[in-house]
Amino acid sequence: MSKKALYSGSFDPMTNGHLDIITRASKMFDELTVGVIVNPNKNPMFTREERVEMIKKVTADLPNVKVDSFQGLLADYVNKNNFNAVIRGLRATTDFEYEIQMAQMNDRLFNEGIESVFLMTSPRYSFISSSMIKEVVSLGGCAEGLVPDLILKKMQAKITR
């Protein structure tokens, strides 16, 4: 039986920290789905379709990674698609406090046998957040090395429109 995992987030934009987690998780599971969450309470820089397409391009060299999008309850998507695990990245203790609450709630909502798997972000990416990247780029700052080059170019193009 193959082991399937989901790594979900808004990925607006995807950062090198996200890519690091995806790359590492792809080595742990037979299939890894990057799930772009549609959050109606957020005003994203990129559309769902743009985020999915960018992530597909950036992860094209990882053959067991696929990209999808969804909205609604994470547990519903996880249960419906028969995942074995949900991957979550941790940057700092504040992430842990939030993520442990989510994992405990999801434990009640997930089908039996689905695990939450926490991966520590590599130290070189631990300070990066999508919102911080958007702010830096929108104010003309340098975000090279913090997001994949393709995504940085797309961000700069959006801002200069």
MODELLER restraints for C-alpha pairs under 7 A, 6 or more apart:
rsr = mdl.restraints
at = mdl.atoms
rsr.add(forms.Gaussian(group=physical.xy_distance, feature=features.Distance(at['CA:2:A'], at['CA:30:A']), mean=5.78, stdev=0.5))
rsr.add(forms.Gaussian(group=physical.xy_distance, feature=features.Distance(at['CA:3:A'], at['CA:29:A']), mean=5.48, stdev=0.5))
rsr.add(forms.Gaussian(group=physical.xy_distance, feature=features.Distance(at['CA:3:A'], at['CA:30:A']), mean=5.28, stdev=0.5))
rsr.add(forms.Gaussian(group=physical.xy_distance, feature=features.Distance(at['CA:3:A'], at['CA:31:A']), mean=6.49, stdev=0.5))
rsr.add(forms.Gaussian(group=physical.xy_distance, feature=features.Distance(at['CA:3:A'], at['CA:84:A']), mean=6.07, stdev=0.5))
rsr.add(forms.Gaussian(group=physical.xy_distance, feature=features.Distance(at['CA:4:A'], at['CA:29:A']), mean=6.06, stdev=0.5))
rsr.add(forms.Gaussian(group=physical.xy_distance, feature=features.Distance(at['CA:4:A'], at['CA:30:A']), mean=6.10, stdev=0.5))
rsr.add(forms.Gaussian(group=physical.xy_distance, feature=features.Distance(at['CA:4:A'], at['CA:31:A']), mean=4.81, stdev=0.5))
rsr.add(forms.Gaussian(group=physical.xy_distance, feature=features.Distance(at['CA:4:A'], at['CA:32:A']), mean=5.90, stdev=0.5))
rsr.add(forms.Gaussian(group=physical.xy_distance, feature=features.Distance(at['CA:4:A'], at['CA:83:A']), mean=4.99, stdev=0.5))
rsr.add(forms.Gaussian(group=physical.xy_distance, feature=features.Distance(at['CA:4:A'], at['CA:84:A']), mean=5.36, stdev=0.5))
rsr.add(forms.Gaussian(group=physical.xy_distance, feature=features.Distance(at['CA:4:A'], at['CA:85:A']), mean=6.64, stdev=0.5))
rsr.add(forms.Gaussian(group=physical.xy_distance, feature=features.Distance(at['CA:5:A'], at['CA:29:A']), mean=6.54, stdev=0.5))
rsr.add(forms.Gaussian(group=physical.xy_distance, feature=features.Distance(at['CA:5:A'], at['CA:31:A']), mean=6.34, stdev=0.5))
rsr.add(forms.Gaussian(group=physical.xy_distance, feature=features.Distance(at['CA:5:A'], at['CA:32:A']), mean=4.89, stdev=0.5))
rsr.add(forms.Gaussian(group=physical.xy_distance, feature=features.Distance(at['CA:5:A'], at['CA:33:A']), mean=6.28, stdev=0.5))
rsr.add(forms.Gaussian(group=physical.xy_distance, feature=features.Distance(at['CA:5:A'], at['CA:83:A']), mean=5.42, stdev=0.5))
rsr.add(forms.Gaussian(group=physical.xy_distance, feature=features.Distance(at['CA:5:A'], at['CA:84:A']), mean=5.77, stdev=0.5))
rsr.add(forms.Gaussian(group=physical.xy_distance, feature=features.Distance(at['CA:5:A'], at['CA:85:A']), mean=4.63, stdev=0.5))
rsr.add(forms.Gaussian(group=physical.xy_distance, feature=features.Distance(at['CA:5:A'], at['CA:86:A']), mean=5.51, stdev=0.5))
rsr.add(forms.Gaussian(group=physical.xy_distance, feature=features.Distance(at['CA:5:A'], at['CA:87:A']), mean=6.75, stdev=0.5))
rsr.add(forms.Gaussian(group=physical.xy_distance, feature=features.Distance(at['CA:6:A'], at['CA:32:A']), mean=5.74, stdev=0.5))
rsr.add(forms.Gaussian(group=physical.xy_distance, feature=features.Distance(at['CA:6:A'], at['CA:33:A']), mean=4.83, stdev=0.5))
rsr.add(forms.Gaussian(group=physical.xy_distance, feature=features.Distance(at['CA:6:A'], at['CA:34:A']), mean=5.96, stdev=0.5))
rsr.add(forms.Gaussian(group=physical.xy_distance, feature=features.Distance(at['CA:6:A'], at['CA:35:A']), mean=6.57, stdev=0.5))
rsr.add(forms.Gaussian(group=physical.xy_distance, feature=features.Distance(at['CA:6:A'], at['CA:83:A']), mean=6.71, stdev=0.5))
rsr.add(forms.Gaussian(group=physical.xy_distance, feature=features.Distance(at['CA:6:A'], at['CA:85:A']), mean=6.41, stdev=0.5))
rsr.add(forms.Gaussian(group=physical.xy_distance, feature=features.Distance(at['CA:6:A'], at['CA:86:A']), mean=4.82, stdev=0.5))
rsr.add(forms.Gaussian(group=physical.xy_distance, feature=features.Distance(at['CA:6:A'], at['CA:87:A']), mean=5.95, stdev=0.5))
rsr.add(forms.Gaussian(group=physical.xy_distance, feature=features.Distance(at['CA:7:A'], at['CA:33:A']), mean=6.21, stdev=0.5))
rsr.add(forms.Gaussian(group=physical.xy_distance, feature=features.Distance(at['CA:7:A'], at['CA:34:A']), mean=4.92, stdev=0.5))
rsr.add(forms.Gaussian(group=physical.xy_distance, feature=features.Distance(at['CA:7:A'], at['CA:35:A']), mean=5.98, stdev=0.5))
rsr.add(forms.Gaussian(group=physical.xy_distance, feature=features.Distance(at['CA:7:A'], at['CA:86:A']), mean=5.97, stdev=0.5))
rsr.add(forms.Gaussian(group=physical.xy_distance, feature=features.Distance(at['CA:7:A'], at['CA:87:A']), mean=4.84, stdev=0.5))
rsr.add(forms.Gaussian(group=physical.xy_distance, feature=features.Distance(at['CA:7:A'], at['CA:88:A']), mean=6.54, stdev=0.5))
rsr.add(forms.Gaussian(group=physical.xy_distance, feature=features.Distance(at['CA:8:A'], at['CA:34:A']), mean=5.69, stdev=0.5))
rsr.add(forms.Gaussian(group=physical.xy_distance, feature=features.Distance(at['CA:8:A'], at['CA:35:A']), mean=4.38, stdev=0.5))
rsr.add(forms.Gaussian(group=physical.xy_distance, feature=features.Distance(at['CA:8:A'], at['CA:36:A']), mean=5.86, stdev=0.5))
rsr.add(forms.Gaussian(group=physical.xy_distance, feature=features.Distance(at['CA:8:A'], at['CA:37:A']), mean=6.53, stdev=0.5))
rsr.add(forms.Gaussian(group=physical.xy_distance, feature=features.Distance(at['CA:9:A'], at['CA:35:A']), mean=6.49, stdev=0.5))
rsr.add(forms.Gaussian(group=physical.xy_distance, feature=features.Distance(at['CA:9:A'], at['CA:36:A']), mean=5.49, stdev=0.5))
rsr.add(forms.Gaussian(group=physical.xy_distance, feature=features.Distance(at['CA:9:A'], at['CA:37:A']), mean=5.44, stdev=0.5))
rsr.add(forms.Gaussian(group=physical.xy_distance, feature=features.Distance(at['CA:10:A'], at['CA:36:A']), mean=5.34, stdev=0.5))
rsr.add(forms.Gaussian(group=physical.xy_distance, feature=features.Distance(at['CA:10:A'], at['CA:37:A']), mean=4.95, stdev=0.5))
rsr.add(forms.Gaussian(group=physical.xy_distance, feature=features.Distance(at['CA:10:A'], at['CA:38:A']), mean=6.66, stdev=0.5))
rsr.add(forms.Gaussian(group=physical.xy_distance, feature=features.Distance(at['CA:11:A'], at['CA:36:A']), mean=6.58, stdev=0.5))
rsr.add(forms.Gaussian(group=physical.xy_distance, feature=features.Distance(at['CA:11:A'], at['CA:51:A']), mean=6.92, stdev=0.5))
rsr.add(forms.Gaussian(group=physical.xy_distance, feature=features.Distance(at['CA:12:A'], at['CA:44:A']), mean=6.30, stdev=0.5))
rsr.add(forms.Gaussian(group=physical.xy_distance, feature=features.Distance(at['CA:12:A'], at['CA:45:A']), mean=6.48, stdev=0.5))
rsr.add(forms.Gaussian(group=physical.xy_distance, feature=features.Distance(at['CA:12:A'], at['CA:46:A']), mean=6.42, stdev=0.5))
rsr.add(forms.Gaussian(group=physical.xy_distance, feature=features.Distance(at['CA:12:A'], at['CA:51:A']), mean=6.96, stdev=0.5))
rsr.add(forms.Gaussian(group=physical.xy_distance, feature=features.Distance(at['CA:12:A'], at['CA:130:A']), mean=6.03, stdev=0.5))
rsr.add(forms.Gaussian(group=physical.xy_distance, feature=features.Distance(at['CA:13:A'], at['CA:130:A']), mean=5.56, stdev=0.5))
rsr.add(forms.Gaussian(group=physical.xy_distance, feature=features.Distance(at['CA:14:A'], at['CA:130:A']), mean=6.89, stdev=0.5))
rsr.add(forms.Gaussian(group=physical.xy_distance, feature=features.Distance(at['CA:14:A'], at['CA:147:A']), mean=6.68, stdev=0.5))
rsr.add(forms.Gaussian(group=physical.xy_distance, feature=features.Distance(at['CA:15:A'], at['CA:130:A']), mean=6.58, stdev=0.5))
rsr.add(forms.Gaussian(group=physical.xy_distance, feature=features.Distance(at['CA:15:A'], at['CA:146:A']), mean=6.07, stdev=0.5))
rsr.add(forms.Gaussian(group=physical.xy_distance, feature=features.Distance(at['CA:15:A'], at['CA:147:A']), mean=4.27, stdev=0.5))
rsr.add(forms.Gaussian(group=physical.xy_distance, feature=features.Distance(at['CA:15:A'], at['CA:148:A']), mean=6.62, stdev=0.5))
rsr.add(forms.Gaussian(group=physical.xy_distance, feature=features.Distance(at['CA:16:A'], at['CA:146:A']), mean=5.42, stdev=0.5))
rsr.add(forms.Gaussian(group=physical.xy_distance, feature=features.Distance(at['CA:16:A'], at['CA:147:A']), mean=4.74, stdev=0.5))
rsr.add(forms.Gaussian(group=physical.xy_distance, feature=features.Distance(at['CA:16:A'], at['CA:148:A']), mean=6.05, stdev=0.5))
rsr.add(forms.Gaussian(group=physical.xy_distance, feature=features.Distance(at['CA:17:A'], at['CA:121:A']), mean=6.56, stdev=0.5))
rsr.add(forms.Gaussian(group=physical.xy_distance, feature=features.Distance(at['CA:17:A'], at['CA:125:A']), mean=5.11, stdev=0.5))
rsr.add(forms.Gaussian(group=physical.xy_distance, feature=features.Distance(at['CA:17:A'], at['CA:128:A']), mean=6.91, stdev=0.5))
rsr.add(forms.Gaussian(group=physical.xy_distance, feature=features.Distance(at['CA:21:A'], at['CA:89:A']), mean=6.67, stdev=0.5))
rsr.add(forms.Gaussian(group=physical.xy_distance, feature=features.Distance(at['CA:21:A'], at['CA:121:A']), mean=6.84, stdev=0.5))
rsr.add(forms.Gaussian(group=physical.xy_distance, feature=features.Distance(at['CA:26:A'], at['CA:32:A']), mean=5.75, stdev=0.5))
rsr.add(forms.Gaussian(group=physical.xy_distance, feature=features.Distance(at['CA:26:A'], at['CA:64:A']), mean=6.69, stdev=0.5))
rsr.add(forms.Gaussian(group=physical.xy_distance, feature=features.Distance(at['CA:26:A'], at['CA:65:A']), mean=6.67, stdev=0.5))
rsr.add(forms.Gaussian(group=physical.xy_distance, feature=features.Distance(at['CA:30:A'], at['CA:64:A']), mean=6.52, stdev=0.5))
rsr.add(forms.Gaussian(group=physical.xy_distance, feature=features.Distance(at['CA:31:A'], at['CA:64:A']), mean=4.99, stdev=0.5))
rsr.add(forms.Gaussian(group=physical.xy_distance, feature=features.Distance(at['CA:31:A'], at['CA:65:A']), mean=6.10, stdev=0.5))
rsr.add(forms.Gaussian(group=physical.xy_distance, feature=features.Distance(at['CA:32:A'], at['CA:64:A']), mean=6.19, stdev=0.5))
rsr.add(forms.Gaussian(group=physical.xy_distance, feature=features.Distance(at['CA:32:A'], at['CA:65:A']), mean=4.84, stdev=0.5))
rsr.add(forms.Gaussian(group=physical.xy_distance, feature=features.Distance(at['CA:32:A'], at['CA:66:A']), mean=6.43, stdev=0.5))
rsr.add(forms.Gaussian(group=physical.xy_distance, feature=features.Distance(at['CA:33:A'], at['CA:65:A']), mean=5.70, stdev=0.5))
rsr.add(forms.Gaussian(group=physical.xy_distance, feature=features.Distance(at['CA:33:A'], at['CA:66:A']), mean=4.87, stdev=0.5))
rsr.add(forms.Gaussian(group=physical.xy_distance, feature=features.Distance(at['CA:33:A'], at['CA:67:A']), mean=5.48, stdev=0.5))
rsr.add(forms.Gaussian(group=physical.xy_distance, feature=features.Distance(at['CA:33:A'], at['CA:68:A']), mean=6.86, stdev=0.5))
rsr.add(forms.Gaussian(group=physical.xy_distance, feature=features.Distance(at['CA:34:A'], at['CA:66:A']), mean=6.22, stdev=0.5))
rsr.add(forms.Gaussian(group=physical.xy_distance, feature=features.Distance(at['CA:34:A'], at['CA:67:A']), mean=4.73, stdev=0.5))
rsr.add(forms.Gaussian(group=physical.xy_distance, feature=features.Distance(at['CA:34:A'], at['CA:68:A']), mean=6.26, stdev=0.5))
rsr.add(forms.Gaussian(group=physical.xy_distance, feature=features.Distance(at['CA:35:A'], at['CA:67:A']), mean=6.01, stdev=0.5))
rsr.add(forms.Gaussian(group=physical.xy_distance, feature=features.Distance(at['CA:35:A'], at['CA:68:A']), mean=4.98, stdev=0.5))
rsr.add(forms.Gaussian(group=physical.xy_distance, feature=features.Distance(at['CA:35:A'], at['CA:69:A']), mean=5.06, stdev=0.5))
rsr.add(forms.Gaussian(group=physical.xy_distance, feature=features.Distance(at['CA:35:A'], at['CA:70:A']), mean=6.80, stdev=0.5))
rsr.add(forms.Gaussian(group=physical.xy_distance, feature=features.Distance(at['CA:36:A'], at['CA:52:A']), mean=6.79, stdev=0.5))
rsr.add(forms.Gaussian(group=physical.xy_distance, feature=features.Distance(at['CA:36:A'], at['CA:68:A']), mean=6.18, stdev=0.5))
rsr.add(forms.Gaussian(group=physical.xy_distance, feature=features.Distance(at['CA:36:A'], at['CA:69:A']), mean=4.34, stdev=0.5))
rsr.add(forms.Gaussian(group=physical.xy_distance, feature=features.Distance(at['CA:36:A'], at['CA:70:A']), mean=6.33, stdev=0.5))
rsr.add(forms.Gaussian(group=physical.xy_distance, feature=features.Distance(at['CA:37:A'], at['CA:69:A']), mean=5.81, stdev=0.5))
rsr.add(forms.Gaussian(group=physical.xy_distance, feature=features.Distance(at['CA:37:A'], at['CA:70:A']), mean=5.30, stdev=0.5))
rsr.add(forms.Gaussian(group=physical.xy_distance, feature=features.Distance(at['CA:37:A'], at['CA:71:A']), mean=5.60, stdev=0.5))
rsr.add(forms.Gaussian(group=physical.xy_distance, feature=features.Distance(at['CA:38:A'], at['CA:48:A']), mean=6.89, stdev=0.5))
rsr.add(forms.Gaussian(group=physical.xy_distance, feature=features.Distance(at['CA:38:A'], at['CA:70:A']), mean=6.04, stdev=0.5))
rsr.add(forms.Gaussian(group=physical.xy_distance, feature=features.Distance(at['CA:38:A'], at['CA:71:A']), mean=4.85, stdev=0.5))
rsr.add(forms.Gaussian(group=physical.xy_distance, feature=features.Distance(at['CA:39:A'], at['CA:71:A']), mean=6.75, stdev=0.5))
rsr.add(forms.Gaussian(group=physical.xy_distance, feature=features.Distance(at['CA:52:A'], at['CA:67:A']), mean=6.31, stdev=0.5))
rsr.add(forms.Gaussian(group=physical.xy_distance, feature=features.Distance(at['CA:52:A'], at['CA:68:A']), mean=6.75, stdev=0.5))
rsr.add(forms.Gaussian(group=physical.xy_distance, feature=features.Distance(at['CA:54:A'], at['CA:151:A']), mean=6.82, stdev=0.5))
rsr.add(forms.Gaussian(group=physical.xy_distance, feature=features.Distance(at['CA:56:A'], at['CA:67:A']), mean=6.21, stdev=0.5))
rsr.add(forms.Gaussian(group=physical.xy_distance, feature=features.Distance(at['CA:75:A'], at['CA:106:A']), mean=6.34, stdev=0.5))
rsr.add(forms.Gaussian(group=physical.xy_distance, feature=features.Distance(at['CA:75:A'], at['CA:109:A']), mean=5.87, stdev=0.5))
rsr.add(forms.Gaussian(group=physical.xy_distance, feature=features.Distance(at['CA:75:A'], at['CA:110:A']), mean=5.45, stdev=0.5))
rsr.add(forms.Gaussian(group=physical.xy_distance, feature=features.Distance(at['CA:79:A'], at['CA:110:A']), mean=6.15, stdev=0.5))
rsr.add(forms.Gaussian(group=physical.xy_distance, feature=features.Distance(at['CA:79:A'], at['CA:111:A']), mean=5.90, stdev=0.5))
rsr.add(forms.Gaussian(group=physical.xy_distance, feature=features.Distance(at['CA:83:A'], at['CA:114:A']), mean=6.90, stdev=0.5))
rsr.add(forms.Gaussian(group=physical.xy_distance, feature=features.Distance(at['CA:84:A'], at['CA:113:A']), mean=6.83, stdev=0.5))
rsr.add(forms.Gaussian(group=physical.xy_distance, feature=features.Distance(at['CA:84:A'], at['CA:114:A']), mean=4.76, stdev=0.5))
rsr.add(forms.Gaussian(group=physical.xy_distance, feature=features.Distance(at['CA:84:A'], at['CA:115:A']), mean=6.41, stdev=0.5))
rsr.add(forms.Gaussian(group=physical.xy_distance, feature=features.Distance(at['CA:85:A'], at['CA:114:A']), mean=5.22, stdev=0.5))
rsr.add(forms.Gaussian(group=physical.xy_distance, feature=features.Distance(at['CA:85:A'], at['CA:115:A']), mean=4.62, stdev=0.5))
rsr.add(forms.Gaussian(group=physical.xy_distance, feature=features.Distance(at['CA:85:A'], at['CA:116:A']), mean=5.62, stdev=0.5))
rsr.add(forms.Gaussian(group=physical.xy_distance, feature=features.Distance(at['CA:85:A'], at['CA:117:A']), mean=6.55, stdev=0.5))
rsr.add(forms.Gaussian(group=physical.xy_distance, feature=features.Distance(at['CA:86:A'], at['CA:115:A']), mean=6.31, stdev=0.5))
rsr.add(forms.Gaussian(group=physical.xy_distance, feature=features.Distance(at['CA:86:A'], at['CA:116:A']), mean=4.84, stdev=0.5))
rsr.add(forms.Gaussian(group=physical.xy_distance, feature=features.Distance(at['CA:86:A'], at['CA:117:A']), mean=5.95, stdev=0.5))
rsr.add(forms.Gaussian(group=physical.xy_distance, feature=features.Distance(at['CA:87:A'], at['CA:116:A']), mean=6.08, stdev=0.5))
rsr.add(forms.Gaussian(group=physical.xy_distance, feature=features.Distance(at['CA:87:A'], at['CA:117:A']), mean=4.86, stdev=0.5))
rsr.add(forms.Gaussian(group=physical.xy_distance, feature=features.Distance(at['CA:87:A'], at['CA:118:A']), mean=5.92, stdev=0.5))
rsr.add(forms.Gaussian(group=physical.xy_distance, feature=features.Distance(at['CA:88:A'], at['CA:117:A']), mean=6.15, stdev=0.5))
rsr.add(forms.Gaussian(group=physical.xy_distance, feature=features.Distance(at['CA:88:A'], at['CA:118:A']), mean=4.88, stdev=0.5))
rsr.add(forms.Gaussian(group=physical.xy_distance, feature=features.Distance(at['CA:88:A'], at['CA:119:A']), mean=6.23, stdev=0.5))
rsr.add(forms.Gaussian(group=physical.xy_distance, feature=features.Distance(at['CA:89:A'], at['CA:118:A']), mean=5.74, stdev=0.5))
rsr.add(forms.Gaussian(group=physical.xy_distance, feature=features.Distance(at['CA:89:A'], at['CA:119:A']), mean=4.92, stdev=0.5))
rsr.add(forms.Gaussian(group=physical.xy_distance, feature=features.Distance(at['CA:89:A'], at['CA:120:A']), mean=5.74, stdev=0.5))
rsr.add(forms.Gaussian(group=physical.xy_distance, feature=features.Distance(at['CA:89:A'], at['CA:121:A']), mean=5.98, stdev=0.5))
rsr.add(forms.Gaussian(group=physical.xy_distance, feature=features.Distance(at['CA:90:A'], at['CA:96:A']), mean=6.27, stdev=0.5))
rsr.add(forms.Gaussian(group=physical.xy_distance, feature=features.Distance(at['CA:90:A'], at['CA:118:A']), mean=6.70, stdev=0.5))
rsr.add(forms.Gaussian(group=physical.xy_distance, feature=features.Distance(at['CA:90:A'], at['CA:119:A']), mean=6.12, stdev=0.5))
rsr.add(forms.Gaussian(group=physical.xy_distance, feature=features.Distance(at['CA:90:A'], at['CA:120:A']), mean=4.85, stdev=0.5))
rsr.add(forms.Gaussian(group=physical.xy_distance, feature=features.Distance(at['CA:90:A'], at['CA:121:A']), mean=5.67, stdev=0.5))
rsr.add(forms.Gaussian(group=physical.xy_distance, feature=features.Distance(at['CA:91:A'], at['CA:120:A']), mean=6.30, stdev=0.5))
rsr.add(forms.Gaussian(group=physical.xy_distance, feature=features.Distance(at['CA:91:A'], at['CA:121:A']), mean=5.35, stdev=0.5))
rsr.add(forms.Gaussian(group=physical.xy_distance, feature=features.Distance(at['CA:91:A'], at['CA:126:A']), mean=4.93, stdev=0.5))
rsr.add(forms.Gaussian(group=physical.xy_distance, feature=features.Distance(at['CA:103:A'], at['CA:116:A']), mean=6.18, stdev=0.5))
rsr.add(forms.Gaussian(group=physical.xy_distance, feature=features.Distance(at['CA:133:A'], at['CA:143:A']), mean=6.70, stdev=0.5))
rsr.add(forms.Gaussian(group=physical.xy_distance, feature=features.Distance(at['CA:136:A'], at['CA:142:A']), mean=6.92, stdev=0.5))
rsr.add(forms.Gaussian(group=physical.xy_distance, feature=features.Distance(at['CA:136:A'], at['CA:143:A']), mean=6.90, stdev=0.5))
rsr.add(forms.Gaussian(group=physical.xy_distance, feature=features.Distance(at['CA:137:A'], at['CA:143:A']), mean=6.47, stdev=0.5))
rsr.add(forms.Gaussian(group=physical.xy_distance, feature=features.Distance(at['CA:137:A'], at['CA:156:A']), mean=6.93, stdev=0.5))
rsr.add(forms.Gaussian(group=physical.xy_distance, feature=features.Distance(at['CA:138:A'], at['CA:159:A']), mean=6.21, stdev=0.5))
